[in-house]
Structures are given as C-alpha cells and as structure tokens.
C-alpha cells in the first residue's frame, strides 16, 4: 500500500506540474479547476502517507480506494462509457480493493462500479447528463451490462486469489503464534529444569562438603577428646589430694563439654538443623584453634584477639554451620601461602577481626598470600571454581550460600588489591 501511495503521489505531482506549465506558460486558463483538483489530490495522498506512518493502515487503505473510485466515477460521469481511462480506472479500483483491503471488498467494488456504469448510461439516455458525442456514440445499457460482467469476472478472480492468500496468511500467523507459545512454554520448562538441576547439584555439593567436614571434624574431635581425657586423668589423680572439691568441679565441666561435643557431632552427622543462641566470638575462637592445629606444620600464624566484651556478639542460628563458614575462610587464607615463596624467618600470616555496629556484626579474614587476579575476582564464588589444584571449588560458594540462607548476611571480597580480605556481614537488631 505504501508503494501505491508513493506512486500515486508522484503521478499526481507530475500531473500538477504539467497543468501548471499549461496554465502559466501556454496561457491555458481552462485548466485552473484541474490544477485545484490535482493539488488537492497531492495533499490528500500526503495525508494518507502520514496515516500509514502512524500505523493507521486500514483507514489509509479505505481512503485510498475511495479516492481512486471517485476519480474513476467522475471520469465516467464526465465522458461517458466510451471513456477508456474511466473504465480502466474502475477495474483498477476493483483489484486495489481486493489487495489493500480484504478479498471480498473486490466484489463490493465491482458492484459499485456496475452501479456507476448503469447510473451514468441511464442518466445520459434520460438526458440528465451531457457527455461529448464523440466519446459516447455507440454506448448503450448493453455496454454497461458487458462492462459489469467483465468487472464481475475480475472481482471473482481477485476474490479467489486474495482469499487463498488470506487463508495462507492466517494459517502462517496461527502457526507462528503456536510456535511462539510453544517457545515460551519450552523456556518455562527449561528454567524449571535448570532450577531443579541447580538445586540437585547444590545438594550434592553440600553432601560432598559435608563428608569432607565430617572427616576433619572427626580428626578434630579425636584430638580434643584425647586432650580432655588427659586433663581428666590428671584431675582424677588430683582427687587423691586435698583439693577434692575443685578437682570434681573441673572433672564435671570436662565431662559436660564432652557430652556437648558428642551431641553436636551426632546432630551434624544426622544432617539435623540446629537453631539456637550462640556467641560469635567463641565460635571464631574455636575455628582459629582448629585451623592452627591443622596447619601447625606450615607454621601459620593467625592474628586473632577476642574482644573483651562477648555479650555484644550474640547470634541466632546453627553454630556448627557458622564455624564451617569461618573454617572455610581460614583454610583459604592459609592455603594462599602454599605457592608463595617466603623470606627467611617469614611465616604465613592471617588476620581475623570482628567488629560490632548498631546495624551489623562484621568478621574479616585477611591474608597476604598469592592473591586473586583481577579477572577472577568475580568468579571465585561460583560453584566448582577454584584456583587451587585438587580442590573441589565449592568452599567459598557454600560459605556464601550459608551466610545468606542461614544468617541473612553477605560475604564479599574486599576491594584492596595488596591483600585478600573476605568480609562477612551479619544483620543485628542492635543493643
């Protein structure tokens, strides 16, 4: 339709230009009315192009068809049925209506064209219209009937062809809509499958990490049990001395501590979730002690000073999982010195700090090991990503997940590039 509009506009513009030349150059004053009509036609086509640009295609198509039909009807009414231009223009209107509108509109246009022909010829024969005799010498109502039959044939052919095209287009649009709907459903199913797969992978990684933690916990437990039993033996030996009451109190405290450890380990092995009030400083202190014991061969030095006031560092949650978080960060910090050459007498150094504000509790673990390259800083929290050989690469990922899901906090990497600092921020309600 846009091609037809542009073509019509160019033809009307050329016609207007020729009429202007005839009027001003040749002095033909009789074409003034035609100049007005041609100028109006150019303006009308410009309006139709504007409507088409505004996506008002249907309105523009109707107006364009009516424009051509009025031109054809006016030509036939002015010159009679012997006007070949008018007859051809009516046929063009039939085809145009079937193309830019619906296929059935070609039939309507053929009916309207037949009415124009019969009405014009009847008016001429009745003397209501005067047409040039040279243009209407042999025209009769029979000619109007013949032209009408020809217009009907053109309309039927246009309707059959256009209807087939419309049917094919409708089928194509329906198929496209079905494909789009199927695509959307497939995307939804893929997202659901991806979520289930991610959850299954995460559960599997948790189990793998839990097995690794069980091994470390068992080693630590045996070591602690051996130490407590040694102290308990000394205390039992002290029962024979004069300080019986003091030795009994110490023995009972040691037994209670062993019972607590066994209960926590049993719950951990059973995968039970424990939510209770605990002191953050004490859990960090225990994790530091375990880390120093595990890395005693490397001579690791952990700079950690527990705050004097412990009451401000209370939390609700699973103390074992929080201990896991700190242990992961401490192990990563100590492992960061594995491939870093140290100077003579230099020891791997890790700094642990806790800080309390009115809105949050903050724990930082800092090392000066090999560091993390700039292009890997965004990927270190992804599952199965590790810069250490032989590592599963799930430690930091699980630590971050536990911080977020278990304690509602955040775990992020500090901005400083001269050191590696992991910061855990946990919300608190203040004092």
Secondary structure, DSSP 8 states (H G I E B T S, - for coil): -HHHHHHHHHHHHHHHHHHHHHHHTS--GGGHHHHHHHHHHHHHHHHHHHHHHTT-HHHHHHHHHHHHHHHHHHHHHHH-TT-HHHHHHHHHHHHHHHHHS-TTHHHHHHHHHHHHHHHHHHHHHHTSS---GGGSSS--HHHHHHHHHHHHHHHHHHHHHHHHHHHHHHHHHHHHHHHHHHHHHHHHHHHHHHHHHHHHHHHHHHHHHHHHHHHHHHHHHHHHHHHHHHHHHHHHHHTTSS-HHHHHHHHHHHHHHHHHHHHHHHHHHHT----EEEEHHHHHHHHHHHHHHHTTTTT-EEEE---S--GGGEEEE-HHHHHHHHHHHHHHHHHTTTTS---TT---EEEEEEEE-SSEEEEEEEE-SS---GGGTTTTTSTT--SSTT--S-HHHHHHHHHHHHHS-EEEE-S-SSSEEEEEEEE----
